[in-house]
Amino acid sequence: MEFLAGGHAEVRITRADVGKRVSVRRLTGGGAGEPAFTDAVGVLTSWDEGVLSITRRNGECVRIEESSLVAAKVVPARRPSAAPQGSSGHASTAPARRRGPSATALELQRIAARGWPAAETEPLGEWTLRASGGFTRRANSVLPLGDPGVPLDTALERIGRWYDARGLPTVITVATGQAGTDEELAAALAERGWAAERHTRVRIAALAPLADLDTDATDTPPSSAGAAPARVALSREPGADWLALYHRTGEGVPTGKAARDALKVLTGGPSVWFATVHDADGQAAAIGRLVVDGRWAGFAAVEVAPAARRRGLATRVMAALAERALTEGASAAYLQVEADNTGALAFYDRLGFTDHHGYHYRRALPGGGRH
């Protein structure tokens, strides 16, 4: 991190820079075994009474004493992410169908919300309250895409009552790490004692290369030599075997209202497809879900049964779904991976996905300033 100007470190930010992305270097105190300085990069969310608050890309809020600053500067705004293709690194020279996508965080948040629609929603200004009987955090949390239309504490009180009435915890999805994301909201909720949970990365890639991962994606053997060829079967509804393998439905296939809520979320979206690979015994060995919305193809629920892993089934599922999305006119891919799922992150790295932005959940705790 470069702070020197003419050979001298400078503090080149002021209170007028609140809301901008900054880099700062501060004194640590220099205790035994501790470096003399430490750096922080993020959005400057407040500067009050001699204390700066900086929200990092992962949503962590850092408080820094003004007196400890050694150097600081504003970081120029980044352009929306575009995953380069080819060794030259110039996405613009690639054919359109293979060019890395570009998007704002707001666009991707809206696309992802349409692709994973809650069973019940209610607007609060530009926020959307979502509930689905507890099936997944995404479908049971507030999506704040602007101004709630009322002061923050009033908004928190209203959403608290809404979720209480449904027997659900009060949770807000908070995006970070790109221009226009919610670092200031993350800081405000942290100040009110809301817990940060389940940090997640939103990743993007060009779609066409995914379809080329395996040219025989819909007709390849899934297991040992001599096994009968298996295909990636695509359907508009998830079968019982698909639901049994999908870990977020819990043990077995959900029933009653839980099943209705889960199916409403899973089958909701502009154009949804479910992929299943069956083993020799007719059991689901691998699954996946696709939703196509304009140029975007969203991938989710890619899972492989423990006994069928390391056979390339997840790659085949991705390729088959990507091919389906291409036929519907999509050109860009996105997915969401929890930040601590190192295996999935490595897998999607190999497929060409790159990080676009992140999000995490803020959950109201008792006495945490919800209302």
N, C-alpha and C positions, 0 to 999 in steps of 0.2 A: 504494500500500500504506500503510495508516494504522497508525502505531505510537504516536501521541501519546496520553497519558493526563493530562488536566489540563495540557496544554501541554508535557509533558516526555516524552522517550523513555524507555522502560523495558524491561528484560529480564525478561520474565514467564514464562520457562520454567525448568524444573529437570531434573535427571537423571530424576526421576519421570515426565517426559513422553516418555521414549523409547517409540517405537511410535506416537506421535500425529503428526498433520500440523501443521506449524509454519511460520510466516513469520519470517525473521530478516533483519536488516540488519547489515552489518559494514563495518569500515574496509578499504579496499583498499591503503592506503599512499600514495595520492594522488600517484603519479608524473606526469610530464609527459604531458598529454593524457588522463589517466585520471581518472574520477570519484572523488570522495573516498569514496563508499559504493557498495555493491552489495547487491542483495537476492537471497534464495533462498527458495523455497517447496517443501516436500516433507515426507516422513516422517522424523522424527528417529530414525535407526536405531541410533545409539550416541552415548555421551558419556563418553569415557575419557581419562584423563591430559591433561585440558585441551583435548581436540579433539572437536568435534561432527562427526558424519557425517550428512548429509541426502541422501536419495534422492529425486530429482525425478520428476515424472509420466512422463518419457520413460525412466526407468531410470538416468539419469546420477547418479553418486554424488559429492557435494561434501563436502570436508573443510574445517572452519572452526576456526581457533584461538579458544578461548574468550575470550582477551584482546582479540580484534578485534571482539567483539559490541558493537553500539550499541543495538539494540532487538530484541526477539523476543516472539512470542506464539503460543499454540495457535490453530489454525484450526478452527472448528467442523466436525464431520463433515458431509459433504454427503449429501443424500438420493440414492437411486439415480436415474440419469439418466432423464428423460422428455422426449421431444422435443415441444414445444408445437405445436399446430396452430392456424392462424388468427391474425389480427392482434392479437387480445386477449391472446394468450400464455397463456390458461387452457385446458390440455388437458382438464380435467374437464368443460368444457361441450361438447366435441365428441362425436359419436356414437362408441360403443365401437370400431367397426371402423376409425375414423379417428384415434383418440386415440394420441398418442405412447406407445410402450411404456416400461415401467419394469422394471428388472431389477438384480440384484446382479452383480458381476463373477464370482462363483463360479458363478451360474446360467449365465451366458453361456459361461464356459469349459467347463462340462460339456456344454452344448448343442453348442458348436462342435466339441468332441472327438468326440461321437457322430456329427456330420455329416461328419467327415473321419477315419474310423477307420483306424488303422494295421493293417498286415497281421499284425503280431505285437505282443503286449503282455505285460507282466509287472508285477504290483504290487510296490511296496516301501512298506509302510505305506499312507499316503494319496497316495503318488506313483505314477504310471504310467509305466513305461519303454515306449517305442514304437519300432518299427523297421519299415521298409517298403522295404528294399533301396536306400535313398538317395533315394526319390521324395518330394520336398518336405521341408523342415525340420520342418513341423508333424507329419508322420507319422514322423519320425525323431529325436524329442527327448523328453526327460522332461517330463511334465506334473505339476507339484507342486501338489496341491490340499489341502495340509494337512501333517501331520507324517509324515516317512518312517518313524517308529518306531524310529530309531536316531540316534545323534549325527551331525551334518552330515558330518563328515569320513569317518565310516564309510559313510554313504550315498554320498558321492562316490566312494569307493573301489569300492563294489559296482557302481554304474552304469558306472564306467570299465571294469571287467572285462567287463560285459555288452555294452557297445558294441564293445570291442576284439574280442570273440569273433565279432562280426558284420561286422568290417571297416569300422565307421562311427565318425565323430567323436563325442565325448561332448558333448552339447548339452542344455541345460535351457531350457525356455520360461519366461520370468519376466514375470508381469503386473504392471502398475503403474498408478497414477492413480485408484484408487477405494478405498473402504473395503474392507478385507479382502484387498487385493492384496499382492504379494510384495516390497515395498521392502526389508524386512530381509534377505530372501534375496539380492536383488540386491547389497546392500552386502556381505554375507558372501562372495559369489562374487567381487566386485570385489577385496576384500582378499586373496583367494587367487589373483588374477591371471587370472581367467576373462575372456575378451574379450567385449565387448558388440557384437552384430551385428543387422542387419535389424530396425530399429525399425518397428513396425506399429501401426496404429490400428484398434480395433474400433469399428464405427459401427452405429447403429441408426436405424430409422424406422418409422412406421406403414405397414402393408402396403397398405391399400386405395387410398391416393392413387397408389401405384406402378402398380396395375392400370389406373388411369384416365389414365395418361400418354399413351396412344394407344389410342383405342377400337377401332381397326382393327388392333390389334397382330398378329393372326394372319393378316392378309390385306392387306398393303400393299406397294407397289412399293419395292424396295430400292435402286434406282439411278436412272439418267437417265430423262427423259421418254420415253415410248413403250416402255419395257421391260415385259416381261410381269410381271404381279403375282407377287410371291413371298410365301410365308408363313413364319411361325416354326414349324418342325416340332418337336414334342416327342416324345421317346422315352425309354425306360427304360435304354437302353444307348448309350454313345458310339460312333458309327460311325468308320470309318477316317478320313474327312474331318474329323470333329470332332477326333480325336486329332492329326491332322497340323497343325491350326491352333493347338491348345493349346500354348503355348510351353513349359510346364514338362515336357512329355514329351521335350523336346530335338528334334533334327533327325529328322523322319520319325516313323513310328509305332513305339513300342518293341516288342521281340520277346523271346521266352524268358521267363526269370524276371522281368526288368525289366517286361515287359508284364503279367505276372500280378500283380506287386506294385502297379503303377500302377492297374490295373483294379479290384483289390480295394479300394483307397482311394477311387477315383473313384465306384464304384458302391455303396460301403458307405453306410449311413445308413438311417434309418427309412423315408423315401419320397423317392427320388431321381429327378430328371428332367434330361434334357439337351436344350438348345435349339439348333437350327441354322437359319440362313438361308442358302439357296443362291443363287448368282448365276446369270446367264443361261446360263453354261456348266456349271452343275451342281456347281460347286465351293463349298465352305463359305466364305461371306463373313463370317459372324458366328456366335459360339457363346456359350453360357452354361450354368451348372449350378445346380440348385436342390435343396435338401434340406429337407423339411418334417418338423418334430419338434414335435408339439403345437401351441402357439400361435406357434412360431418358424419362420420361413422363412429359410434361409441361402442367400445368393447367392455364387457364385464363378465363376472361369474365364470372365468376360465379356470376350471378345476380338473384335476386328474385323480382318479382313485389311487390310493397308496400302492396297490399291487401292480398298477399299470404305469408307474412313473419311469422316466428316463427312456422312453420309447418314441419320443417325438410327437406324442399325441397333442400336447398343447399347441405346438407349432402348426400341426395339421388343422386343428380347430380354428386358429387365427387365420390361416390361409383361406380356408373354405368360407369363413364369414367375410373376410376382406373381398374375396371374389364376388360374393353376393352383393356387397355394398357397392362395388364398382358398377355392377349391372344396373343399379338404381341411381347412378349418377354421382355418387360421393367421390371425393378426391383426398380427403384428410381424415386422419384417425386420432381419437383421443381415448384415454382411459385414466383411471384413478387407482393409485397404489398407496397403501399405508406405508409411511416412511420407515418403519422398522421391519418391513417384509423384504429382507435382503435377497431372498431367493427370487421373488417376483421381479424386483428391481433389476437384478442381473439378467433375467430372462428377457425382459422388455428392452434392456440396453442392447442385447444381441439382435433384437428385431428392429432396431433403429429409432426407438422412442427417446425423446429428450424431455427434460423438465420444462414446463411452461410457467406454472405458479404453484403455490401450495394452499392448503386450507387446513384448519383444525376446528374442533368444536370447543365452545365455551359453555360450561354448564353451571347453572346457578347452584350455589351451596347454601345450606341453612345459615341465615344471617349474613349472606354475601351481597346484600344490596340489590336483590331482585326487585323488591318493592317494599 
